[in-house]
Amino acid sequence: MRLIVGMTGATGAPLGVELLQALRAIPDVETHLVMSKWAKTTIELETPYTPAEVAALADYCHSPADQAATISSGSFRTDGMIIIPC
């Protein structure tokens, strides 16, 4: 299964961290993470983790500014996308 996780700057960053931890524990789940600028700030304020530590929970981490990222292509197949927190 291939999932995209989009972390926003809304309050609730621990939810995104817990989701990534849970998905990492499931075999055959590939995660692609995108963190907004404000998500990184919220992670630092609301969790004991750094944005780099959160990024390491995903299989791949993409910059929201990278239009050449694999996930930016319409041919990139996924099983879904989760926006968290929202």
PyMOL Python script that loads the backbone (N, CA, C, O; Angstrom):
from pymol import cmd

cmd.read_pdbstr("""\
ATOM      1  N   MET A   1       0.848  -1.168   0.000  1.00  0.00           N
ATOM      2  CA  MET A   1       0.000   0.000   0.000  1.00  0.00           C
ATOM      3  C   MET A   1       0.898   1.236   0.000  1.00  0.00           C
ATOM      4  O   MET A   1       1.905   1.281   0.707  1.00  0.00           O
ATOM      5  N   ARG A   2       0.531   2.220  -0.785  1.00  0.00           N
ATOM      6  CA  ARG A   2       1.294   3.471  -0.883  1.00  0.00           C
ATOM      7  C   ARG A   2       0.389   4.630  -0.477  1.00  0.00           C
ATOM      8  O   ARG A   2      -0.663   4.853  -1.077  1.00  0.00           O
ATOM      9  N   LEU A   3       0.820   5.370   0.559  1.00  0.00           N
ATOM     10  CA  LEU A   3       0.032   6.486   1.075  1.00  0.00           C
ATOM     11  C   LEU A   3       0.856   7.762   1.115  1.00  0.00           C
ATOM     12  O   LEU A   3       2.061   7.736   1.368  1.00  0.00           O
ATOM     13  N   ILE A   4       0.186   8.878   0.860  1.00  0.00           N
ATOM     14  CA  ILE A   4       0.794  10.194   1.031  1.00  0.00           C
ATOM     15  C   ILE A   4       0.243  10.773   2.326  1.00  0.00           C
ATOM     16  O   ILE A   4      -0.964  10.740   2.567  1.00  0.00           O
ATOM     17  N   VAL A   5       1.134  11.302   3.154  1.00  0.00           N
ATOM     18  CA  VAL A   5       0.730  11.958   4.396  1.00  0.00           C
ATOM     19  C   VAL A   5       1.122  13.422   4.272  1.00  0.00           C
ATOM     20  O   VAL A   5       2.299  13.748   4.121  1.00  0.00           O
ATOM     21  N   GLY A   6       0.136  14.296   4.336  1.00  0.00           N
ATOM     22  CA  GLY A   6       0.382  15.733   4.286  1.00  0.00           C
ATOM     23  C   GLY A   6       0.199  16.315   5.674  1.00  0.00           C
ATOM     24  O   GLY A   6      -0.908  16.305   6.212  1.00  0.00           O
ATOM     25  N   MET A   7       1.274  16.820   6.255  1.00  0.00           N
ATOM     26  CA  MET A   7       1.179  17.435   7.584  1.00  0.00           C
ATOM     27  C   MET A   7       1.069  18.941   7.433  1.00  0.00           C
ATOM     28  O   MET A   7       1.873  19.579   6.753  1.00  0.00           O
ATOM     29  N   THR A   8       0.048  19.496   8.087  1.00  0.00           N
ATOM     30  CA  THR A   8      -0.216  20.928   8.023  1.00  0.00           C
ATOM     31  C   THR A   8       0.256  21.606   9.302  1.00  0.00           C
ATOM     32  O   THR A   8       0.708  20.947  10.238  1.00  0.00           O
ATOM     33  N   GLY A   9       0.147  22.907   9.328  1.00  0.00           N
ATOM     34  CA  GLY A   9       0.551  23.673  10.499  1.00  0.00           C
ATOM     35  C   GLY A   9      -0.538  23.835  11.537  1.00  0.00           C
ATOM     36  O   GLY A   9      -0.353  24.541  12.528  1.00  0.00           O
ATOM     37  N   ALA A  10      -1.680  23.183  11.319  1.00  0.00           N
ATOM     38  CA  ALA A  10      -2.759  23.260  12.310  1.00  0.00           C
ATOM     39  C   ALA A  10      -2.313  22.607  13.610  1.00  0.00           C
ATOM     40  O   ALA A  10      -1.444  21.736  13.609  1.00  0.00           O
ATOM     41  N   THR A  11      -2.906  23.027  14.706  1.00  0.00           N
ATOM     42  CA  THR A  11      -2.571  22.416  15.984  1.00  0.00           C
ATOM     43  C   THR A  11      -2.972  20.944  15.960  1.00  0.00           C
ATOM     44  O   THR A  11      -3.996  20.583  15.379  1.00  0.00           O
ATOM     45  N   GLY A  12      -2.174  20.110  16.585  1.00  0.00           N
ATOM     46  CA  GLY A  12      -2.431  18.669  16.575  1.00  0.00           C
ATOM     47  C   GLY A  12      -1.300  17.877  15.945  1.00  0.00           C
ATOM     48  O   GLY A  12      -1.514  16.753  15.494  1.00  0.00           O
ATOM     49  N   ALA A  13      -0.106  18.438  15.906  1.00  0.00           N
ATOM     50  CA  ALA A  13       1.048  17.753  15.312  1.00  0.00           C
ATOM     51  C   ALA A  13       1.275  16.353  15.887  1.00  0.00           C
ATOM     52  O   ALA A  13       1.710  15.468  15.150  1.00  0.00           O
ATOM     53  N   PRO A  14       0.997  16.117  17.184  1.00  0.00           N
ATOM     54  CA  PRO A  14       1.187  14.758  17.699  1.00  0.00           C
ATOM     55  C   PRO A  14       0.368  13.708  16.943  1.00  0.00           C
ATOM     56  O   PRO A  14       0.771  12.547  16.866  1.00  0.00           O
ATOM     57  N   LEU A  15      -0.779  14.108  16.386  1.00  0.00           N
ATOM     58  CA  LEU A  15      -1.588  13.167  15.609  1.00  0.00           C
ATOM     59  C   LEU A  15      -0.836  12.690  14.374  1.00  0.00           C
ATOM     60  O   LEU A  15      -0.870  11.506  14.040  1.00  0.00           O
ATOM     61  N   GLY A  16      -0.158  13.610  13.698  1.00  0.00           N
ATOM     62  CA  GLY A  16       0.624  13.248  12.521  1.00  0.00           C
ATOM     63  C   GLY A  16       1.779  12.331  12.868  1.00  0.00           C
ATOM     64  O   GLY A  16       2.069  11.380  12.143  1.00  0.00           O
ATOM     65  N   VAL A  17       2.434  12.620  13.977  1.00  0.00           N
ATOM     66  CA  VAL A  17       3.549  11.778  14.430  1.00  0.00           C
ATOM     67  C   VAL A  17       3.046  10.374  14.753  1.00  0.00           C
ATOM     68  O   VAL A  17       3.655   9.386  14.343  1.00  0.00           O
ATOM     69  N   GLU A  18       1.947  10.284  15.479  1.00  0.00           N
ATOM     70  CA  GLU A  18       1.392   8.978  15.840  1.00  0.00           C
ATOM     71  C   GLU A  18       0.950   8.201  14.609  1.00  0.00           C
ATOM     72  O   GLU A  18       1.126   6.984  14.550  1.00  0.00           O
ATOM     73  N   LEU A  19       0.378   8.890  13.627  1.00  0.00           N
ATOM     74  CA  LEU A  19      -0.019   8.223  12.392  1.00  0.00           C
ATOM     75  C   LEU A  19       1.200   7.631  11.691  1.00  0.00           C
ATOM     76  O   LEU A  19       1.178   6.468  11.290  1.00  0.00           O
ATOM     77  N   LEU A  20       2.255   8.417  11.540  1.00  0.00           N
ATOM     78  CA  LEU A  20       3.463   7.924  10.879  1.00  0.00           C
ATOM     79  C   LEU A  20       4.079   6.752  11.640  1.00  0.00           C
ATOM     80  O   LEU A  20       4.562   5.803  11.022  1.00  0.00           O
ATOM     81  N   GLN A  21       4.069   6.804  12.956  1.00  0.00           N
ATOM     82  CA  GLN A  21       4.589   5.695  13.756  1.00  0.00           C
ATOM     83  C   GLN A  21       3.755   4.431  13.536  1.00  0.00           C
ATOM     84  O   GLN A  21       4.303   3.337  13.407  1.00  0.00           O
ATOM     85  N   ALA A  22       2.442   4.584  13.495  1.00  0.00           N
ATOM     86  CA  ALA A  22       1.556   3.435  13.288  1.00  0.00           C
ATOM     87  C   ALA A  22       1.734   2.846  11.893  1.00  0.00           C
ATOM     88  O   ALA A  22       1.791   1.626  11.739  1.00  0.00           O
ATOM     89  N   LEU A  23       1.821   3.698  10.880  1.00  0.00           N
ATOM     90  CA  LEU A  23       1.988   3.207   9.512  1.00  0.00           C
ATOM     91  C   LEU A  23       3.337   2.523   9.328  1.00  0.00           C
ATOM     92  O   LEU A  23       3.446   1.549   8.584  1.00  0.00           O
ATOM     93  N   ARG A  24       4.355   3.027  10.000  1.00  0.00           N
ATOM     94  CA  ARG A  24       5.694   2.432   9.899  1.00  0.00           C
ATOM     95  C   ARG A  24       5.695   0.997  10.433  1.00  0.00           C
ATOM     96  O   ARG A  24       6.477   0.165   9.974  1.00  0.00           O
ATOM     97  N   ALA A  25       4.834   0.712  11.386  1.00  0.00           N
ATOM     98  CA  ALA A  25       4.772  -0.617  11.996  1.00  0.00           C
ATOM     99  C   ALA A  25       4.015  -1.632  11.145  1.00  0.00           C
ATOM    100  O   ALA A  25       4.028  -2.824  11.451  1.00  0.00           O
ATOM    101  N   ILE A  26       3.360  -1.176  10.087  1.00  0.00           N
ATOM    102  CA  ILE A  26       2.579  -2.074   9.234  1.00  0.00           C
ATOM    103  C   ILE A  26       3.430  -2.482   8.034  1.00  0.00           C
ATOM    104  O   ILE A  26       3.873  -1.627   7.266  1.00  0.00           O
ATOM    105  N   PRO A  27       3.660  -3.787   7.871  1.00  0.00           N
ATOM    106  CA  PRO A  27       4.446  -4.240   6.719  1.00  0.00           C
ATOM    107  C   PRO A  27       3.767  -3.852   5.402  1.00  0.00           C
ATOM    108  O   PRO A  27       2.540  -3.795   5.313  1.00  0.00           O
ATOM    109  N   ASP A  28       4.564  -3.595   4.414  1.00  0.00           N
ATOM    110  CA  ASP A  28       4.093  -3.302   3.055  1.00  0.00           C
ATOM    111  C   ASP A  28       3.339  -1.983   2.921  1.00  0.00           C
ATOM    112  O   ASP A  28       2.582  -1.809   1.966  1.00  0.00           O
ATOM    113  N   VAL A  29       3.524  -1.052   3.853  1.00  0.00           N
ATOM    114  CA  VAL A  29       2.964   0.289   3.705  1.00  0.00           C
ATOM    115  C   VAL A  29       4.120   1.239   3.412  1.00  0.00           C
ATOM    116  O   VAL A  29       5.058   1.362   4.200  1.00  0.00           O
ATOM    117  N   GLU A  30       4.036   1.901   2.276  1.00  0.00           N
ATOM    118  CA  GLU A  30       5.043   2.885   1.855  1.00  0.00           C
ATOM    119  C   GLU A  30       4.455   4.268   2.069  1.00  0.00           C
ATOM    120  O   GLU A  30       3.383   4.581   1.551  1.00  0.00           O
ATOM    121  N   THR A  31       5.159   5.099   2.835  1.00  0.00           N
ATOM    122  CA  THR A  31       4.639   6.432   3.129  1.00  0.00           C
ATOM    123  C   THR A  31       5.480   7.513   2.469  1.00  0.00           C
ATOM    124  O   THR A  31       6.708   7.446   2.434  1.00  0.00           O
ATOM    125  N   HIS A  32       4.778   8.507   1.948  1.00  0.00           N
ATOM    126  CA  HIS A  32       5.394   9.687   1.340  1.00  0.00           C
ATOM    127  C   HIS A  32       4.886  10.883   2.127  1.00  0.00           C
ATOM    128  O   HIS A  32       3.688  11.167   2.135  1.00  0.00           O
ATOM    129  N   LEU A  33       5.798  11.580   2.786  1.00  0.00           N
ATOM    130  CA  LEU A  33       5.438  12.684   3.667  1.00  0.00           C
ATOM    131  C   LEU A  33       5.729  14.027   3.016  1.00  0.00           C
ATOM    132  O   LEU A  33       6.770  14.219   2.387  1.00  0.00           O
ATOM    133  N   VAL A  34       4.786  14.958   3.182  1.00  0.00           N
ATOM    134  CA  VAL A  34       4.986  16.353   2.805  1.00  0.00           C
ATOM    135  C   VAL A  34       4.627  17.184   4.032  1.00  0.00           C
ATOM    136  O   VAL A  34       3.515  17.083   4.551  1.00  0.00           O
ATOM    137  N   MET A  35       5.567  18.003   4.494  1.00  0.00           N
ATOM    138  CA  MET A  35       5.321  18.873   5.652  1.00  0.00           C
ATOM    139  C   MET A  35       5.356  20.323   5.195  1.00  0.00           C
ATOM    140  O   MET A  35       6.306  20.750   4.539  1.00  0.00           O
ATOM    141  N   SER A  36       4.332  21.070   5.539  1.00  0.00           N
ATOM    142  CA  SER A  36       4.348  22.495   5.232  1.00  0.00           C
ATOM    143  C   SER A  36       5.359  23.195   6.138  1.00  0.00           C
ATOM    144  O   SER A  36       5.821  22.633   7.131  1.00  0.00           O
ATOM    145  N   LYS A  37       5.686  24.417   5.778  1.00  0.00           N
ATOM    146  CA  LYS A  37       6.592  25.232   6.602  1.00  0.00           C
ATOM    147  C   LYS A  37       6.060  25.333   8.030  1.00  0.00           C
ATOM    148  O   LYS A  37       6.810  25.206   8.998  1.00  0.00           O
ATOM    149  N   TRP A  38       4.761  25.561   8.141  1.00  0.00           N
ATOM    150  CA  TRP A  38       4.170  25.733   9.467  1.00  0.00           C
ATOM    151  C   TRP A  38       4.014  24.411  10.198  1.00  0.00           C
ATOM    152  O   TRP A  38       3.958  24.395  11.428  1.00  0.00           O
ATOM    153  N   ALA A  39       3.941  23.303   9.474  1.00  0.00           N
ATOM    154  CA  ALA A  39       3.928  21.992  10.134  1.00  0.00           C
ATOM    155  C   ALA A  39       5.222  21.793  10.906  1.00  0.00           C
ATOM    156  O   ALA A  39       5.217  21.286  12.028  1.00  0.00           O
ATOM    157  N   LYS A  40       6.330  22.196  10.298  1.00  0.00           N
ATOM    158  CA  LYS A  40       7.630  22.048  10.967  1.00  0.00           C
ATOM    159  C   LYS A  40       7.675  22.869  12.253  1.00  0.00           C
ATOM    160  O   LYS A  40       8.202  22.417  13.270  1.00  0.00           O
ATOM    161  N   THR A  41       7.124  24.062  12.199  1.00  0.00           N
ATOM    162  CA  THR A  41       7.084  24.909  13.396  1.00  0.00           C
ATOM    163  C   THR A  41       6.201  24.284  14.468  1.00  0.00           C
ATOM    164  O   THR A  41       6.573  24.246  15.641  1.00  0.00           O
ATOM    165  N   THR A  42       5.036  23.795  14.067  1.00  0.00           N
ATOM    166  CA  THR A  42       4.104  23.198  15.020  1.00  0.00           C
ATOM    167  C   THR A  42       4.682  21.929  15.640  1.00  0.00           C
ATOM    168  O   THR A  42       4.477  21.667  16.825  1.00  0.00           O
ATOM    169  N   ILE A  43       5.402  21.143  14.846  1.00  0.00           N
ATOM    170  CA  ILE A  43       6.054  19.938  15.378  1.00  0.00           C
ATOM    171  C   ILE A  43       7.013  20.322  16.500  1.00  0.00           C
ATOM    172  O   ILE A  43       7.039  19.680  17.550  1.00  0.00           O
ATOM    173  N   GLU A  44       7.797  21.369  16.273  1.00  0.00           N
ATOM    174  CA  GLU A  44       8.759  21.811  17.289  1.00  0.00           C
ATOM    175  C   GLU A  44       8.069  22.321  18.553  1.00  0.00           C
ATOM    176  O   GLU A  44       8.583  22.146  19.658  1.00  0.00           O
ATOM    177  N   LEU A  45       6.905  22.951  18.390  1.00  0.00           N
ATOM    178  CA  LEU A  45       6.186  23.510  19.536  1.00  0.00           C
ATOM    179  C   LEU A  45       5.370  22.474  20.311  1.00  0.00           C
ATOM    180  O   LEU A  45       5.237  22.572  21.531  1.00  0.00           O
ATOM    181  N   GLU A  46       4.829  21.489  19.605  1.00  0.00           N
ATOM    182  CA  GLU A  46       3.870  20.579  20.228  1.00  0.00           C
ATOM    183  C   GLU A  46       4.395  19.178  20.518  1.00  0.00           C
ATOM    184  O   GLU A  46       3.723  18.400  21.196  1.00  0.00           O
ATOM    185  N   THR A  47       5.574  18.842  20.021  1.00  0.00           N
ATOM    186  CA  THR A  47       6.092  17.486  20.227  1.00  0.00           C
ATOM    187  C   THR A  47       7.542  17.545  20.710  1.00  0.00           C
ATOM    188  O   THR A  47       8.185  18.591  20.625  1.00  0.00           O
ATOM    189  N   PRO A  48       8.047  16.435  21.211  1.00  0.00           N
ATOM    190  CA  PRO A  48       9.458  16.389  21.591  1.00  0.00           C
ATOM    191  C   PRO A  48      10.370  16.069  20.405  1.00  0.00           C
ATOM    192  O   PRO A  48      11.568  15.849  20.584  1.00  0.00           O
ATOM    193  N   TYR A  49       9.808  16.043  19.199  1.00  0.00           N
ATOM    194  CA  TYR A  49      10.555  15.660  18.003  1.00  0.00           C
ATOM    195  C   TYR A  49      10.973  16.872  17.180  1.00  0.00           C
ATOM    196  O   TYR A  49      10.358  17.936  17.252  1.00  0.00           O
ATOM    197  N   THR A  50      12.019  16.690  16.407  1.00  0.00           N
ATOM    198  CA  THR A  50      12.403  17.687  15.412  1.00  0.00           C
ATOM    199  C   THR A  50      11.711  17.318  14.103  1.00  0.00           C
ATOM    200  O   THR A  50      11.299  16.170  13.933  1.00  0.00           O
ATOM    201  N   PRO A  51      11.575  18.264  13.175  1.00  0.00           N
ATOM    202  CA  PRO A  51      11.020  17.913  11.872  1.00  0.00           C
ATOM    203  C   PRO A  51      11.820  16.803  11.179  1.00  0.00           C
ATOM    204  O   PRO A  51      11.240  15.967  10.486  1.00  0.00           O
ATOM    205  N   ALA A  52      13.128  16.788  11.356  1.00  0.00           N
ATOM    206  CA  ALA A  52      13.960  15.739  10.743  1.00  0.00           C
ATOM    207  C   ALA A  52      13.629  14.363  11.320  1.00  0.00           C
ATOM    208  O   ALA A  52      13.618  13.369  10.594  1.00  0.00           O
ATOM    209  N   GLU A  53      13.362  14.309  12.617  1.00  0.00           N
ATOM    210  CA  GLU A  53      12.994  13.030  13.239  1.00  0.00           C
ATOM    211  C   GLU A  53      11.637  12.552  12.735  1.00  0.00           C
ATOM    212  O   GLU A  53      11.433  11.355  12.532  1.00  0.00           O
ATOM    213  N   VAL A  54      10.721  13.474  12.534  1.00  0.00           N
ATOM    214  CA  VAL A  54       9.404  13.110  11.998  1.00  0.00           C
ATOM    215  C   VAL A  54       9.554  12.645  10.550  1.00  0.00           C
ATOM    216  O   VAL A  54       8.943  11.654  10.152  1.00  0.00           O
ATOM    217  N   ALA A  55      10.353  13.345   9.771  1.00  0.00           N
ATOM    218  CA  ALA A  55      10.584  12.955   8.375  1.00  0.00           C
ATOM    219  C   ALA A  55      11.167  11.547   8.289  1.00  0.00           C
ATOM    220  O   ALA A  55      10.859  10.803   7.358  1.00  0.00           O
ATOM    221  N   ALA A  56      11.996  11.184   9.244  1.00  0.00           N
ATOM    222  CA  ALA A  56      12.622   9.859   9.243  1.00  0.00           C
ATOM    223  C   ALA A  56      11.613   8.735   9.485  1.00  0.00           C
ATOM    224  O   ALA A  56      11.915   7.570   9.224  1.00  0.00           O
ATOM    225  N   LEU A  57      10.428   9.067   9.977  1.00  0.00           N
ATOM    226  CA  LEU A  57       9.387   8.060  10.181  1.00  0.00           C
ATOM    227  C   LEU A  57       8.747   7.633   8.863  1.00  0.00           C
ATOM    228  O   LEU A  57       8.141   6.564   8.785  1.00  0.00           O
ATOM    229  N   ALA A  58       8.876   8.457   7.836  1.00  0.00           N
ATOM    230  CA  ALA A  58       8.302   8.156   6.524  1.00  0.00           C
ATOM    231  C   ALA A  58       9.353   7.482   5.650  1.00  0.00           C
ATOM    232  O   ALA A  58      10.556   7.621   5.874  1.00  0.00           O
ATOM    233  N   ASP A  59       8.873   6.752   4.655  1.00  0.00           N
ATOM    234  CA  ASP A  59       9.802   6.141   3.703  1.00  0.00           C
ATOM    235  C   ASP A  59      10.432   7.197   2.806  1.00  0.00           C
ATOM    236  O   ASP A  59      11.605   7.105   2.443  1.00  0.00           O
ATOM    237  N   TYR A  60       9.631   8.205   2.453  1.00  0.00           N
ATOM    238  CA  TYR A  60      10.107   9.293   1.599  1.00  0.00           C
ATOM    239  C   TYR A  60       9.549  10.600   2.139  1.00  0.00           C
ATOM    240  O   TYR A  60       8.419  10.644   2.626  1.00  0.00           O
ATOM    241  N   CYS A  61      10.334  11.656   2.054  1.00  0.00           N
ATOM    242  CA  CYS A  61       9.874  12.974   2.473  1.00  0.00           C
ATOM    243  C   CYS A  61      10.097  13.940   1.314  1.00  0.00           C
ATOM    244  O   CYS A  61      11.200  14.027   0.774  1.00  0.00           O
ATOM    245  N   HIS A  62       9.053  14.659   0.937  1.00  0.00           N
ATOM    246  CA  HIS A  62       9.102  15.564  -0.206  1.00  0.00           C
ATOM    247  C   HIS A  62       8.891  17.001   0.249  1.00  0.00           C
ATOM    248  O   HIS A  62       8.118  17.260   1.171  1.00  0.00           O
ATOM    249  N   SER A  63       9.568  17.915  -0.390  1.00  0.00           N
ATOM    250  CA  SER A  63       9.372  19.336  -0.124  1.00  0.00           C
ATOM    251  C   SER A  63       8.078  19.788  -0.796  1.00  0.00           C
ATOM    252  O   SER A  63       7.798  19.377  -1.922  1.00  0.00           O
ATOM    253  N   PRO A  64       7.289  20.621  -0.130  1.00  0.00           N
ATOM    254  CA  PRO A  64       6.080  21.125  -0.784  1.00  0.00           C
ATOM    255  C   PRO A  64       6.397  22.022  -1.978  1.00  0.00           C
ATOM    256  O   PRO A  64       5.513  22.291  -2.792  1.00  0.00           O
ATOM    257  N   ALA A  65       7.623  22.483  -2.096  1.00  0.00           N
ATOM    258  CA  ALA A  65       8.017  23.349  -3.207  1.00  0.00           C
ATOM    259  C   ALA A  65       8.590  22.573  -4.394  1.00  0.00           C
ATOM    260  O   ALA A  65       8.901  23.165  -5.427  1.00  0.00           O
ATOM    261  N   ASP A  66       8.730  21.258  -4.253  1.00  0.00           N
ATOM    262  CA  ASP A  66       9.360  20.447  -5.299  1.00  0.00           C
ATOM    263  C   ASP A  66       8.334  19.973  -6.321  1.00  0.00           C
ATOM    264  O   ASP A  66       7.685  18.944  -6.134  1.00  0.00           O
ATOM    265  N   GLN A  67       8.197  20.732  -7.401  1.00  0.00           N
ATOM    266  CA  GLN A  67       7.244  20.354  -8.442  1.00  0.00           C
ATOM    267  C   GLN A  67       7.720  19.156  -9.252  1.00  0.00           C
ATOM    268  O   GLN A  67       6.940  18.574 -10.005  1.00  0.00           O
ATOM    269  N   ALA A  68       8.986  18.779  -9.108  1.00  0.00           N
ATOM    270  CA  ALA A  68       9.521  17.618  -9.809  1.00  0.00           C
ATOM    271  C   ALA A  68       9.466  16.355  -8.944  1.00  0.00           C
ATOM    272  O   ALA A  68       9.937  15.297  -9.363  1.00  0.00           O
ATOM    273  N   ALA A  69       8.900  16.459  -7.752  1.00  0.00           N
ATOM    274  CA  ALA A  69       8.796  15.287  -6.874  1.00  0.00           C
ATOM    275  C   ALA A  69       7.936  14.217  -7.537  1.00  0.00           C
ATOM    276  O   ALA A  69       7.006  14.525  -8.283  1.00  0.00           O
ATOM    277  N   THR A  70       8.255  12.971  -7.260  1.00  0.00           N
ATOM    278  CA  THR A  70       7.491  11.875  -7.865  1.00  0.00           C
ATOM    279  C   THR A  70       5.997  11.991  -7.570  1.00  0.00           C
ATOM    280  O   THR A  70       5.168  11.677  -8.424  1.00  0.00           O
ATOM    281  N   ILE A  71       5.655  12.439  -6.369  1.00  0.00           N
ATOM    282  CA  ILE A  71       4.236  12.514  -6.004  1.00  0.00           C
ATOM    283  C   ILE A  71       3.503  13.648  -6.722  1.00  0.00           C
ATOM    284  O   ILE A  71       2.276  13.729  -6.663  1.00  0.00           O
ATOM    285  N   SER A  72       4.245  14.519  -7.396  1.00  0.00           N
ATOM    286  CA  SER A  72       3.625  15.628  -8.134  1.00  0.00           C
ATOM    287  C   SER A  72       3.052  15.185  -9.472  1.00  0.00           C
ATOM    288  O   SER A  72       2.283  15.918 -10.094  1.00  0.00           O
ATOM    289  N   SER A  73       3.419  14.006  -9.912  1.00  0.00           N
ATOM    290  CA  SER A  73       2.991  13.516 -11.216  1.00  0.00           C
ATOM    291  C   SER A  73       1.630  12.836 -11.135  1.00  0.00           C
ATOM    292  O   SER A  73       1.342  12.112 -10.182  1.00  0.00           O
ATOM    293  N   GLY A  74       0.813  13.072 -12.126  1.00  0.00           N
ATOM    294  CA  GLY A  74      -0.482  12.411 -12.201  1.00  0.00           C
ATOM    295  C   GLY A  74      -0.362  10.914 -12.419  1.00  0.00           C
ATOM    296  O   GLY A  74      -1.318  10.174 -12.184  1.00  0.00           O
ATOM    297  N   SER A  75       0.808  10.457 -12.868  1.00  0.00           N
ATOM    298  CA  SER A  75       1.007   9.025 -13.079  1.00  0.00           C
ATOM    299  C   SER A  75       1.495   8.313 -11.814  1.00  0.00           C
ATOM    300  O   SER A  75       1.680   7.096 -11.818  1.00  0.00           O
ATOM    301  N   PHE A  76       1.703   9.067 -10.738  1.00  0.00           N
ATOM    302  CA  PHE A  76       2.148   8.472  -9.476  1.00  0.00           C
ATOM    303  C   PHE A  76       0.935   7.861  -8.784  1.00  0.00           C
ATOM    304  O   PHE A  76       0.058   8.582  -8.309  1.00  0.00           O
ATOM    305  N   ARG A  77       0.889   6.561  -8.730  1.00  0.00           N
ATOM    306  CA  ARG A  77      -0.266   5.851  -8.175  1.00  0.00           C
ATOM    307  C   ARG A  77      -0.148   5.710  -6.664  1.00  0.00           C
ATOM    308  O   ARG A  77       0.905   5.351  -6.139  1.00  0.00           O
ATOM    309  N   THR A  78      -1.246   5.999  -5.976  1.00  0.00           N
ATOM    310  CA  THR A  78      -1.296   5.828  -4.522  1.00  0.00           C
ATOM    311  C   THR A  78      -2.602   5.141  -4.142  1.00  0.00           C
ATOM    312  O   THR A  78      -3.520   5.011  -4.952  1.00  0.00           O
ATOM    313  N   ASP A  79      -2.655   4.715  -2.910  1.00  0.00           N
ATOM    314  CA  ASP A  79      -3.884   4.140  -2.373  1.00  0.00           C
ATOM    315  C   ASP A  79      -4.659   5.154  -1.547  1.00  0.00           C
ATOM    316  O   ASP A  79      -5.742   4.861  -1.041  1.00  0.00           O
ATOM    317  N   GLY A  80      -4.095   6.349  -1.415  1.00  0.00           N
ATOM    318  CA  GLY A  80      -4.798   7.394  -0.693  1.00  0.00           C
ATOM    319  C   GLY A  80      -3.870   8.459  -0.164  1.00  0.00           C
ATOM    320  O   GLY A  80      -2.646   8.346  -0.234  1.00  0.00           O
ATOM    321  N   MET A  81      -4.491   9.507   0.373  1.00  0.00           N
ATOM    322  CA  MET A  81      -3.751  10.611   0.971  1.00  0.00           C
ATOM    323  C   MET A  81      -4.455  11.023   2.252  1.00  0.00           C
ATOM    324  O   MET A  81      -5.682  11.100   2.311  1.00  0.00           O
ATOM    325  N   ILE A  82      -3.654  11.285   3.271  1.00  0.00           N
ATOM    326  CA  ILE A  82      -4.183  11.708   4.564  1.00  0.00           C
ATOM    327  C   ILE A  82      -3.632  13.093   4.864  1.00  0.00           C
ATOM    328  O   ILE A  82      -2.417  13.292   4.853  1.00  0.00           O
ATOM    329  N   ILE A  83      -4.507  14.048   5.131  1.00  0.00           N
ATOM    330  CA  ILE A  83      -4.098  15.388   5.552  1.00  0.00           C
ATOM    331  C   ILE A  83      -4.301  15.437   7.064  1.00  0.00           C
ATOM    332  O   ILE A  83      -5.418  15.290   7.560  1.00  0.00           O
ATOM    333  N   ILE A  84      -3.203  15.645   7.783  1.00  0.00           N
ATOM    334  CA  ILE A  84      -3.277  15.597   9.244  1.00  0.00           C
ATOM    335  C   ILE A  84      -2.285  16.573   9.845  1.00  0.00           C
ATOM    336  O   ILE A  84      -1.155  16.630   9.359  1.00  0.00           O
ATOM    337  N   PRO A  85      -2.616  17.322  10.837  1.00  0.00           N
ATOM    338  CA  PRO A  85      -3.970  17.544  11.349  1.00  0.00           C
ATOM    339  C   PRO A  85      -4.740  18.478  10.416  1.00  0.00           C
ATOM    340  O   PRO A  85      -4.149  19.228   9.639  1.00  0.00           O
ATOM    341  N   CYS A  86      -6.042  18.419  10.507  1.00  0.00           N
ATOM    342  CA  CYS A  86      -6.852  19.326   9.684  1.00  0.00           C
ATOM    343  C   CYS A  86      -8.025  19.846  10.487  1.00  0.00           C
ATOM    344  O   CYS A  86      -8.828  20.625   9.973  1.00  0.00           O
TER     345      CYS A  86
END
""", "prot")
cmd.dss("prot")
cmd.show_as("cartoon", "prot")
cmd.util.cbc("prot")
cmd.orient("prot")
